[in-house]
Amino acid sequence: MLEHHTRFWMVLLIGIGLLTVGLPTSTANAATPSSQINRRQGLLIDLGRHPMTEPDLKQVIRAAAGRRINYLALHLSDNEHLSFQSKYLGNRASKTVLSPAALRRLVTYANARHVQLVPDVDVPSHAGAILRQLKKARPKTYRAVKLDRETLNYTRKQTNVVVKAIYRELDSTFRHQRTHDFILGADEVPGNTAAYHTLTTFINDLNRYQNQRGYATVIWNDSILKRELLRLNKNIVVNYWSQSGNHSETRSLQDRKAKRASVPNLVKAKRKIVNTNSYAAYYQLKYIGNQRHDDYFINYLKNRYRPNLFNEIDKHGQNQNRTLERGVKTNGTLVCLWGHDSKHISTKQIIGFIQRLTIPK
């Protein structure tokens, strides 16, 4: 994911005594859906930064099916754009703001091609578009849940209410599928150690809510602290993109090595892992058409990447893109196509790129 740049850290410390926001913290959840995406090959398309129409997405689904990709994750919102219509948020449908009816048609279209659609509405960070719409439609709520212009305040109980209202609508829209997964986000979240304790509580609460509605959930790895791992609900799947969060400063890498959960930590805790290696499985849509970049990514993914090669910080404190983790007994990979600054890239170019992808098992 792209990094946040400006954070209001001190806001998180206000009302620190209310961090638990009255939510249960038990990791036990017996009757919950079981995800299998850690054993499948997926593709994520970034609609938050590169909005697409319903016909565009049908082409993407068709291309993914042609490459035997099992699921398509729809990154439905980010700081730049909200690509789905929500009754709660009060936004209007358009060509690139997909109505519930349009999304249901896409589910039907994907079902016929044996492709699962996985909604991805990232919280509490990468929520700039949600916050702007809240400011228009529900200004009082906006003031209650805003941490900064890109982040929902996960220390506030009202934030849980808002997110559940949004998820509830999408749950209904995407329910007519054999399997149900939902990407909650939890990546690049600002906060200190105390705040991350509350982040775990926040994510656990959303996970239980989604479980009750028949969905298994997924989060990104970079905001999982080692000390919080045992508190994190055990049925949550982890998309592992980078232990470093793509930071390069020596002090930051040392801190992350010491505090952030590694693949061995997750394996020991018996967590399901999807490899989303930020070197081998991340591509910026804006580079499509640059033959050198395209060829390198496609050939590297096909010939050199393997599902047990992760992006981690080594014992010398250096970021390594090809860290072999033999303890991972999975072939799950999610290739992510991120859309920052990609307005000049056409759907035809994106389809051509997808048609060249081979995701190793």
N, C-alpha and C positions, 0 to 999 in steps of 0.2 A: 504494500500500500504506500501511497505518497505520504510523506511526513507532515505533521502539523508544525507550524513555525512559531506561533505566538500563543502562549498559554497563560492563564491567570491562576497560578498555582495556589495563591493564598485563599482563593474562594473556597477551595476544597476543605480548608481548615475551619471555616465558619460552621458552627454547629456540629463540631466533630463528635460531641456527645450523643448526637442523634444518628450516628452512622449506621446503626443496625436497622433503622427505619421500620422497626416492628416486624421484620420478616424472619421466618424460620431459616435455620442454617443446616439442617440435616442433609447429608448426602444420600440418604437412602430413598429410593423411589422404585418400588417393585414393579408396578404395572405400567411400564413406559415403553414407547416404541423403540425398536432397535434398528439403528442405521447400518447400512452396508456400504456406504460410499467410500469407506476406507479400503474397499476391495474392488473399486470401480474406477473408470477413467472419466474425468469430467472436464468441462470447459466453462470458464466464467467470461461473460461479456459485460462490460462496464457501461450501463445505460445512464449512470449518474453523471458521467463526463462525456459520453458519446451517445446521446439519445437516438433511438431508432423507432421506426414505425412498425405497426403490426405486420405488413408485408415484408419489411426488412427482416424481422425476427423469424418469420416463416422460412425465409431463405437460410438464415443461420441454423435453424433446427434441421432443415433438410441436409445442409452441409455437414453438420455434426453427426447425423445419422449415417451419412455416407462414409464417415471415418470411424464408425463403430464406437462413437463416444456415448457413454451410458447416460450421462446427465448434463444438463445445461443450467448453470447457476446464473440467474439474472440479478446483477447488482443494480437494484432498482432505485437507489437514491445515494446521493453523496452531498458534498458541500455546494456543488454547482447546480444540480437539477434533481427534481422529484419526478420520476418517470411513471408514476402510477396515480390514478385518481383515488382520493380517499374522502369518504363522507365526513369522517371525523375532522380531517384537516381542511375540508371545504374548498379544495382546488378543483378546477374544471378539467375535463378531458380534452385532449387535442391529439394531433397526429403522434406526438412524442410523449404525451401524458396518457398512458394507456388506461382505458376504462376497465372496470371489473369484467364487463362483457368481452372486451378485446382480449384480456388475459385468459379468460375461460376458453375462448376460441383457440388461443395458443396452446393451452393445456390439451385440448382435444386433438389438435394438429400434432403435437409432440407424442401423445399417447399412440396415435396411429403409426408412428415411426419408432416406437420403443425407446423414446428419450424422455427421461424424467426432467421436469422443470423444478428447480430449487430456488425459491425466492430468497433474496439477500437484502435485508434492510438493516444497515449497520448502525448500531448504537453502542455506547453513548456518543462516541466520536463519529466523525464524518457525517454529522447530522445538520449541516448548515442549511440545506434546502428545507428540511423539516422545520427547523426553527424559524426561517423566514415566513413559511406558510402559517405557522402557529401565531406569529406576530400579527399577521393579517386577520386571521379567523378567530383566534382566541388569545387576545393580548394579555389577559390576566394570567392565563395558564403559561403563556410564553415567559412572562416575568418570573413565574414560580419555578420553571424547569431549566432556564438558561444558565449554563456555567460560563461559556464564552460563545463566540459567534459560530463555532463549529461543534460544540459539545453540549449534550444534555447533562444536567446535574444529577449524577447517579447517587448522590447522597440524599436526595429528596424523594419521599414516597410518591409525590405527584407525578414524578417522571415515570415510575412503573405503570401508573394508570394510563398515561399518554401512550406509552409504547405498546401496552396490551391492547388498547383500542385500535391502534394501527395494525398490529399483527392479527387481531381478530378478523378484520376485514379481509386481509390477504389469506388467512387460513381458509376461509370460506371459498375464496376464489380458486385456490390451488388444491382443494381437497379431492377432486375426482382423478386421483392417480393411485397406482398400486402401492407406492411407497411415498412417504412424506418426510422431507427434510427441510430445515429452515436455518439459514445462516444468520446468527444474531449479531455478529461483528466482534466487538470487544478488542479491536486493534487500535494501536497508537493512542491509548487513553492517557490523558494527563493525570498526574497524581503522585503522591508519595506512598510510602509503605502503609501508613494508616488508611489512606484513601483507598488503596487497592484491596484492603480487607473488605471495605464496603462494596467495591466493584464485584468481588466474588459473590457477595450476598445478592447484589443486583442481578447478576447473570444467573445465579441459581434460581431466583424467583421467576425470571422469564423462562428458564428451562422447564421448570415444573408446570408453569402455565401452558406452555406449548405442548408438553407431554400430555396434559389433560385433554388437549384438543387434537391429539393423534399425531403430533409431529416430533421427530427426533431433531436435536439441535446441534449446531456447529459454531465454534468460535475460532478466531485466529489466535496464534500462540503468543504473540509478543508481549501481551500484558498479563501473562500468567506468571506469578511469582512462585518460586520454589516453596516458600513458606505457606502459600495459599493453596497449593495443588491438592492436598488431602481434603480441603474444605470444598473444592469445586465438585459439583455433582458428577458422579463417575460415568454417567451415560452420555455426557457431552463429548462430541467428536472434536478433535483439534486439527485445524488446518495449519500445518507448520510451514511458515514461509521464511522466517529468519529469527535466530536468537538475538542478533544484533539490532534488528529493526532497521538494517541498512545504515546504521551509524558507523562512523569511522574513527572518531576521536578516542585516543588511548584510554582516557579516564572513563568515558562512557562504556567502552567495550569491557573494561575491567569490572565496572559496576554491574553490567548486564550479565557477564559471565558468573558473577557471584550470586545474583538475585533471580535471574529469569530462568524459568524451567527449560531444560534441555531435552533432547529426544530420549537419552537414557533415563532421565527423571520420569518422563511420560511412560516409557516402557515399563519401568519398575512399578509405576502406579497402575499399570494395566489399562492404559487409555488407548482408544482408537485414534489413529493418526492418519491424516491425508497429507501427502507430500505436495507442498505448493512452493517449492524451492524458488526463492526470489531471483536467483541467477538463471536457473534452467527452465523454469515453468512460468516466468513472468515476461510479458512482452508489451511494449507500448504501441498502441494502434498507430500513433503518429509516424512510426518508422516503416510501416507497411509501404512497399513500393521501392524501398532502398534495398536493392538486390543483395548487397553485401551483408546488411543486418538480417534480412529475411533468411538468406541461405544459412548463415551461421546459427541462428536460433533453431531453425527447423532441423538442420543436420546434427547439431549438438543434442537436441532433445531425442532424436531418433537413434543416434549411434553411440552417445557417450553417457547420457543421463540414465540412471536407474532409480526405481522407487525407494531405494534405501540410501541414496546420496542426498544428504541434507545440508542446509546452510546454517552452520553453527560457529561458535567461537571456540578456537582450539586452546590447548593448554598454555600456549604462549600469548594468549590474549589477542589473537588475530582472527579476523573473519574468514571463514573457509567455505567456499561454495560446494565443495565435493567431500563432505565429511561422511565416511562410510559408517553406517550404523547397522551392524549385523543382527542386532536384537529385534529389528522391526520385521515382523512376519506379515507384511501387507504389500499389495501392489497398487494401492490407491494413489492416484495423482490427479491434481486439478491444475490445468493450464489456464492462466489468467491473462486476459487481454484488456489492459487498462487504457482508458480513453483520454487522458490528459492532453490538451492541445491537439486534438485529432479531427477538428471540424473539416479539414481538407481531405480526409480519407473517405472514400465512397464505400457503400455497401458491397459493390462488386469487388473492390479490392480486398475487403475483409473476407468475403466468401472465398475468393481465390486463395487467400492465405490459409484459411481453415482447411480447404481441400488438399493442402499439402502436409497437414499435420499427421504425425504418427506418435501416439503416446504409448511408450513401452509399458508392458505388464510385468 
